Amino acid sequence: MKKEETVTIRISAELKKKLKELAEKDKRKLSDFIHIVLENYTKIPF
């Protein structure tokens, strides 16, 4: 499915740091990692 929309959010520095660490562990960019987390949370197949 084509990614067409943008979502802008503000998060704490601590949350961003933790997400970046998790993304790096998974060998992904931060944005890709967040996309996967949101897909899994909502259970919507893409």
N, C-alpha and C positions, 0 to 999 in steps of 0.2 A: 504494500500500500504506500502511495506517495505521501511524503510529509509536506503538508501545505500550510500549516498554521504555526504560529509562534506564541509561546506563553512566557511571560516575564514575571519572575517572582523575586522577592527579597528574602534572604535567609541569613542566619547568623554565620559568623566566621567559623565557629566550631563545627556547625553542620556541613558547611562547604568543605572544610578540611577533611572531615570523616568521609564524605561522599567521594572526594578526590582520591583518598587512600583506597577506598573500596573499588573505585573505577580502575585505578592503577593495578591493583591485585588481579582484576579481571581482564587486564590488558585492553581497556577501552577508554575512549574519550569520556570526559565527564558528562557531556550532553547525551551521548549514546547510552551510558550507564543509567542515567536518570530516566531516559525513555523506556528502557527495559524494566526498570523498577516500577514505573507507572503502568506499563502493560501488564506486568504480573499482578499488581495490586488490583487492577480493575478487571482482570481476567478477560480482556478483549483481545482476540487474536488479530495480529496484524501481519 
